[in-house]
Amino acid sequence: MKISRLFLIRIFAVISLSGFGQSFNHQIDSVTNKFVDRGDIAGAVIQITHRGEVIHSGSYGYAQIFNSPGIRMTPPEKMTEMHHFDIASLTKVVGTTTGVMLLYEKGLIGIDDPVSKYIPEFKGAEKNKVTIRNLLQHTAGLYEWYPMYYKAKNRKEVYELINNLPLPYAVGEKRRYSDLGFTLLGQLIERVGRMPLEDFLQKNVFGPLGMKDTFFLPPGSNIPLLVAATSIGNPYERRMVHDPALGFQFSEIDPDSWNSWRTSVLAGQVNDGNAWYAGRGISGAAGIFSTAGDLRKFLDMLISGGYGPDGKFLSSKILDEFLKKDRFLNGLGWVMDPESSFMRGAPEGTFGHTGFTGTSLVVIPSSQLALIILTNRQQTGLKDGLTYSNINPLRQAIFELCLKLK
């Protein structure tokens, strides 16, 4: 039987790609398992898509190892791809930034409008200069972080506190990553969208994109069947308040004047203290729980140029504006600086974000690649009682493997 040369070329191509895929997946497995075996992370779920296809999807290690400090579960809970993660600051881009994009597209806000146009309580000589763009850029001059639970016990009081706090930095001068800025954007979405933040995002983002496993979990919520545990209490955040070496002390706050710190394993409770204690589980800066599968749906929308399951979700014009580098080398909400420690050496146009619990997203539009890394690094506890494991080497190693894909 005569075999055509074209047929042989196709066969060899399939064999070659299959071999590359096996090698790629093996390398992802190897580097991730090293972090699990060393105790740098308890577990992880990693999904990678390339040109519309899932080329890697795997779970590693454990969703929960410890019941309390030093007391191991017998047996520990295995991680699965169905586990929900506290995505921490990924809330800022998956939820809040997307909510702002939708309001902008509908003509309900202007990105360069002053925040005070929509939140009149946010006022003052300097505050009147702060625009929505400043909040998205992290250039509004707000505190990077503030223990709002010392002065607020619900969202209304959180918003009042932020609106009354002074601006410690000049507006527009420098990028200073701020949780307070995105908390304020949450208030803006509520004001303009005329509903609570969680309802707005469910109705306008998660629902339309088919993200059925994505939601906030306020106190009293029914916890999903599978949740990756984070820390045992809030030991690092407590250190942020009490340890002057971390640089977060505020003269008007006595660290001992509030002592409602959690001490149990956090599984189904947002790890971020401001979101939990003050926001009652909900904030524009943190609080969303999601799965790798749902986050893939979200990134698919961005890669496709704004298309969701039911057609156009966001216009290319809006995406281009939010994913265009500013003079601080980042987009609106999204990180785009190629020197960022989780995507160093990124091709032009790459964007991503990280979450303190050990989560990250990266999109390389030029190769239609999306990288989702979800870990529960906090389950292994503070190292030497000081900080959690640095997983940027894991993120970077997997990112560099992805750069080899064409």
C-alpha positions as MATLAB code, in Angstrom:
seq = 'MKISRLFLIRIFAVISLSGFGQSFNHQIDSVTNKFVDRGDIAGAVIQITHRGEVIHSGSYGYAQIFNSPGIRMTPPEKMTEMHHFDIASLTKVVGTTTGVMLLYEKGLIGIDDPVSKYIPEFKGAEKNKVTIRNLLQHTAGLYEWYPMYYKAKNRKEVYELINNLPLPYAVGEKRRYSDLGFTLLGQLIERVGRMPLEDFLQKNVFGPLGMKDTFFLPPGSNIPLLVAATSIGNPYERRMVHDPALGFQFSEIDPDSWNSWRTSVLAGQVNDGNAWYAGRGISGAAGIFSTAGDLRKFLDMLISGGYGPDGKFLSSKILDEFLKKDRFLNGLGWVMDPESSFMRGAPEGTFGHTGFTGTSLVVIPSSQLALIILTNRQQTGLKDGLTYSNINPLRQAIFELCLKLK';
ca = [
       0.000    0.000    0.000;
       1.420    3.367   -1.020;
       1.563    5.927    1.788;
       1.669    9.610    0.854;
       4.468   11.837    2.101;
       1.873   14.278    3.546;
       0.298   11.445    5.552;
       3.669   10.532    7.041;
       4.394   14.157    7.930;
       1.070   14.345    9.781;
       1.754   11.103   11.654;
       5.203   12.280   12.748;
       3.718   15.632   13.818;
       1.129   13.915   16.013;
       3.801   11.684   17.562;
       6.045   14.693   18.189;
       3.284   16.759   19.800;
       2.191   13.815   21.914;
       5.736   13.366   23.163;
       6.043   17.064   23.916;
       2.738   16.997   25.794;
       3.854   14.097   27.944;
       7.156   15.813   28.682;
       5.422   19.125   29.458;
       2.957   17.517   31.850;
       5.712   15.517   33.511;
       7.729   18.680   34.121;
       4.692   20.484   35.589;
       4.033   17.500   37.859;
       7.674   17.256   38.907;
       8.156   20.896   39.900;
       4.811   21.072   41.720;
       5.351   17.846   43.645;
       8.709   19.163   44.846;
       6.944   22.074   46.533;
       4.420   19.691   48.092;
       7.103   17.263   49.266;
       9.141   20.075   50.859;
       6.095   21.333   52.736;
       6.138   24.693   50.947;
       2.520   24.134   49.933;
      -0.059   21.663   51.185;
      -1.539   21.151   47.756;
      -2.369   22.692   44.404;
      -4.600   22.601   41.360;
      -3.036   23.706   38.074;
      -4.783   24.180   34.747;
      -3.215   25.418   31.524;
      -5.016   26.130   28.272;
      -3.356   26.725   24.915;
      -5.197   27.867   21.800;
      -8.541   26.847   23.215;
      -7.494   23.429   24.489;
      -6.758   22.279   28.036;
      -3.206   20.946   27.781;
      -2.653   20.370   31.484;
      -5.012   19.819   34.385;
      -3.916   18.283   37.630;
      -4.318   18.241   41.391;
      -1.478   17.746   43.863;
      -1.056   17.082   47.549;
      -3.729   17.883   50.073;
      -6.631   20.263   50.613;
      -6.063   20.090   54.362;
      -3.263   18.600   56.451;
      -3.626   20.201   59.895;
      -6.604   20.424   62.253;
      -4.702   22.771   64.574;
      -1.057   23.862   64.921;
       1.143   20.779   64.854;
      -1.807   18.333   64.829;
      -2.030   16.430   61.535;
      -5.228   14.958   60.141;
      -5.338   11.173   59.826;
      -5.548   10.870   56.906;
      -5.145   14.347   55.377;
      -7.751   15.430   52.823;
      -6.602   14.813   49.258;
      -6.739   17.726   46.839;
      -9.003   17.400   43.797;
      -9.727   19.600   40.794;
     -13.196   20.181   42.241;
     -11.932   21.938   45.372;
     -12.920   25.562   45.908;
     -10.117   27.986   46.751;
     -10.116   31.295   48.558;
      -8.681   33.230   45.611;
      -7.784   36.248   47.792;
      -6.690   39.256   45.700;
      -7.708   37.561   42.463;
     -11.056   38.958   43.626;
      -9.738   42.326   42.474;
      -9.544   41.270   38.820;
     -12.023   38.396   38.507;
     -14.721   40.331   40.335;
     -14.170   44.018   40.970;
     -12.230   45.056   37.862;
     -14.672   43.147   35.661;
     -17.595   44.834   37.400;
     -16.062   48.247   36.709;
     -15.486   47.282   33.063;
     -19.171   46.430   32.657;
     -20.310   49.706   34.227;
     -17.931   51.600   31.955;
     -19.118   49.766   28.856;
     -22.734   50.603   29.707;
     -21.801   54.284   29.986;
     -22.720   54.427   33.665;
     -19.263   55.651   34.718;
     -16.228   57.265   33.151;
     -12.798   55.861   34.006;
     -11.381   59.354   34.392;
     -14.301   60.634   36.428;
     -13.530   61.634   40.017;
     -14.567   59.014   42.545;
     -16.456   61.728   44.443;
     -18.910   61.992   41.524;
     -20.330   58.627   42.586;
     -19.307   58.577   46.252;
     -19.778   62.168   47.481;
     -18.557   61.164   50.952;
     -15.092   60.621   49.472;
     -14.205   64.291   49.466;
     -11.461   66.737   50.330;
      -8.918   68.875   48.517;
      -6.763   65.896   47.544;
      -9.503   63.266   47.402;
     -11.370   65.305   44.805;
      -8.425   64.590   42.470;
      -8.768   60.822   42.790;
     -10.269   59.201   39.700;
     -11.567   55.697   39.077;
      -8.459   55.179   36.954;
      -6.297   56.028   39.981;
      -8.039   53.345   42.027;
      -7.546   50.759   39.282;
      -3.897   51.799   38.870;
      -3.201   51.773   42.609;
      -2.142   55.433   42.343;
      -4.898   57.020   44.465;
      -2.581   57.808   47.376;
      -4.505   55.546   49.781;
      -2.968   53.415   52.499;
      -1.739   50.098   51.116;
      -3.420   48.313   54.027;
      -5.246   49.257   57.211;
      -6.724   46.979   59.949;
     -10.251   48.237   59.405;
     -11.802   45.727   61.833;
     -10.424   47.820   64.699;
     -12.891   50.545   63.704;
     -15.551   48.875   61.542;
     -17.786   45.854   61.943;
     -19.730   45.879   58.678;
     -19.436   47.130   55.102;
     -21.223   50.407   55.784;
     -18.711   51.235   58.495;
     -15.826   50.075   56.284;
     -16.853   52.517   53.565;
     -17.281   55.324   56.084;
     -13.815   54.628   57.485;
     -12.093   54.669   54.083;
     -13.940   57.817   53.078;
     -12.733   59.536   56.265;
      -9.130   58.328   56.287;
      -6.502   60.823   55.085;
      -4.464   60.222   51.941;
      -0.907   59.500   53.126;
       0.545   59.825   49.608;
       0.233   62.210   46.680;
      -2.414   61.293   44.102;
      -1.027   59.827   40.877;
       2.581   60.051   41.980;
       3.468   56.399   42.399;
       1.916   52.941   42.176;
       1.310   51.634   45.703;
      -0.717   48.446   45.687;
      -3.756   49.163   47.862;
      -6.475   46.912   49.233;
      -8.362   50.024   50.312;
      -8.613   51.250   46.721;
     -10.374   48.096   45.587;
     -12.592   48.057   48.637;
     -13.660   51.551   47.567;
     -14.265   50.273   44.016;
     -16.593   47.717   45.582;
     -18.567   50.580   47.089;
     -18.636   52.334   43.709;
     -20.067   49.204   42.047;
     -22.750   49.021   44.736;
     -23.656   52.685   44.334;
     -23.810   52.698   40.535;
     -25.100   49.139   40.165;
     -27.747   49.753   42.853;
     -27.287   46.403   44.566;
     -24.834   44.701   46.934;
     -21.484   43.823   45.388;
     -22.049   40.072   45.657;
     -25.417   40.324   43.880;
     -24.056   42.550   41.136;
     -21.178   40.194   40.363;
     -23.401   37.114   40.468;
     -25.961   38.684   38.137;
     -23.565   40.361   35.718;
     -20.320   38.339   35.779;
     -20.469   34.861   37.300;
     -23.935   33.962   36.007;
     -23.447   35.063   32.383;
     -20.049   33.325   32.199;
     -21.410   30.059   33.595;
     -19.213   30.279   36.710;
     -21.488   28.209   38.940;
     -18.764   27.482   41.491;
     -17.756   31.121   42.083;
     -19.165   33.183   44.950;
     -18.522   35.032   48.187;
     -19.013   33.102   51.429;
     -20.246   35.454   54.164;
     -20.692   34.142   57.740;
     -23.456   31.562   57.950;
     -23.099   30.428   54.326;
     -23.455   26.794   53.402;
     -19.855   25.744   52.845;
     -19.272   23.914   49.558;
     -18.576   20.208   49.823;
     -14.915   20.624   48.897;
     -12.888   23.626   50.121;
      -9.118   23.938   50.286;
      -8.182   25.095   53.790;
      -5.935   28.126   54.232;
      -4.347   29.137   57.533;
      -5.067   28.229   61.133;
      -6.449   31.546   62.292;
      -4.798   34.762   61.112;
      -1.264   34.564   62.581;
       0.411   36.654   59.879;
      -2.219   39.376   59.878;
      -1.972   39.545   63.658;
       1.762   40.041   63.212;
       1.043   42.862   60.724;
      -0.745   44.731   63.518;
       1.644   43.906   66.357;
       5.105   43.761   64.737;
       6.569   47.212   63.926;
       9.117   45.527   61.656;
       6.402   45.026   59.028;
       5.712   48.751   58.870;
       1.928   48.732   59.282;
       1.562   50.472   62.633;
      -0.876   53.368   62.963;
      -0.622   55.865   65.809;
      -4.404   55.948   66.330;
      -4.669   52.171   66.799;
      -3.740   50.292   69.944;
      -2.977   46.703   68.785;
      -4.366   45.325   72.048;
      -7.675   47.176   71.797;
      -9.209   44.427   69.633;
      -8.663   40.708   70.119;
     -11.248   38.733   68.148;
      -8.672   36.805   66.151;
      -9.744   33.467   64.718;
      -7.799   30.426   65.919;
      -9.404   27.530   64.020;
      -8.667   26.192   60.530;
     -10.082   28.527   57.889;
     -11.998   26.455   55.343;
     -14.894   28.291   53.758;
     -14.067   31.536   55.578;
     -12.188   34.181   53.633;
      -8.640   34.407   54.949;
      -8.331   38.179   54.559;
      -9.098   39.824   57.899;
     -10.631   43.004   56.541;
     -12.961   41.043   54.271;
     -13.967   38.663   57.085;
     -14.021   40.674   60.302;
     -15.136   44.020   58.880;
     -16.739   43.174   55.526;
     -18.588   40.122   56.881;
     -17.000   37.982   54.163;
     -17.376   40.425   51.279;
     -15.033   43.042   49.840;
     -13.906   44.420   46.520;
     -10.371   43.452   47.529;
     -10.848   39.817   48.626;
     -13.493   37.238   49.449;
     -14.302   35.266   46.308;
     -14.067   31.464   46.300;
     -13.731   29.652   42.992;
     -12.445   26.564   41.207;
      -9.861   26.144   38.464;
     -12.623   25.165   36.055;
     -14.570   28.362   36.677;
     -11.482   30.545   36.448;
     -10.722   28.912   33.108;
     -14.149   30.066   31.862;
     -13.301   33.596   32.952;
      -9.903   33.589   31.229;
     -11.419   32.013   28.100;
     -13.622   35.102   27.855;
     -10.609   37.412   28.015;
      -8.575   35.397   25.494;
     -11.478   35.197   23.053;
     -11.764   38.967   22.888;
     -14.685   39.272   25.266;
     -16.954   36.390   24.227;
     -18.866   34.356   26.811;
     -21.182   31.350   26.415;
     -24.029   33.555   25.183;
     -22.048   35.791   22.860;
     -20.302   39.091   23.396;
     -19.672   39.808   27.075;
     -17.195   42.702   26.842;
     -16.165   44.767   23.838;
     -12.663   44.671   22.415;
     -12.451   48.413   23.013;
     -12.949   47.971   26.763;
     -10.501   45.070   26.950;
      -7.889   47.056   25.039;
      -8.214   50.013   27.384;
      -7.919   47.935   30.544;
      -5.094   45.779   29.181;
      -2.910   48.608   27.943;
       0.264   49.412   29.849;
       0.335   52.709   31.671;
       3.408   54.663   32.717;
       3.681   52.381   35.732;
       3.986   49.388   33.344;
       0.664   47.862   34.391;
      -2.911   47.775   33.144;
      -6.099   48.781   34.921;
      -6.473   46.268   37.731;
      -4.176   43.794   35.997;
      -0.406   43.394   36.441;
       1.508   43.700   33.151;
       5.044   44.505   34.284;
       7.366   41.836   32.748;
       9.617   42.129   35.793;
       6.879   40.892   38.119;
       8.193   37.998   40.186;
       5.533   35.524   39.030;
       5.849   36.136   35.257;
       9.312   37.532   34.736;
      10.316   37.789   31.079;
       6.713   37.848   29.880;
       6.010   38.598   26.206;
       4.470   41.979   25.429;
       0.785   42.073   26.302;
       0.955   39.426   29.030;
      -1.229   40.142   32.058;
      -1.905   38.444   35.380;
      -2.434   38.761   39.111;
      -1.669   36.932   42.343;
      -3.506   36.214   45.590;
      -1.982   36.093   49.079;
      -3.391   32.632   49.809;
      -1.181   31.234   47.020;
      -3.214   31.755   43.861;
      -2.327   33.290   40.503;
      -3.561   33.819   36.955;
      -1.481   34.621   33.874;
      -2.607   35.161   30.268;
      -0.247   35.375   27.288;
      -2.479   36.689   24.471;
       0.160   36.247   21.754;
       0.084   32.471   22.229;
      -3.514   32.267   23.513;
      -2.259   30.698   26.712;
      -3.830   30.857   30.168;
      -2.153   29.612   33.337;
      -4.105   28.986   36.550;
      -2.173   28.087   39.701;
      -4.173   27.567   42.889;
      -2.318   26.550   46.051;
      -3.148   26.543   49.754;
       0.357   27.445   50.918;
      -0.931   28.813   54.233;
      -2.022   25.342   55.437;
       1.619   24.490   56.173;
       1.872   27.427   58.598;
       4.294   30.299   59.097;
       7.938   29.486   58.488;
       9.924   30.182   61.658;
       6.803   31.938   62.914;
       7.354   34.816   60.491;
       5.872   34.370   57.022;
       4.365   31.869   54.601;
       6.293   29.994   51.927;
       7.360   32.035   48.909;
       5.780   30.276   45.944;
       6.953   32.708   43.279;
       9.675   30.211   42.270;
       6.907   27.665   41.560;
       4.883   30.212   39.615;
       7.927   31.326   37.630;
       9.100   27.781   36.874;
       5.709   26.812   35.446;
       5.470   30.123   33.588;
       8.831   29.485   31.928;
       7.702   26.046   30.834;
       4.652   27.689   29.269;
       6.823   30.177   27.399;
       8.186   27.271   25.370;
       4.738   26.680   23.879;
       4.186   28.308   20.494;
];
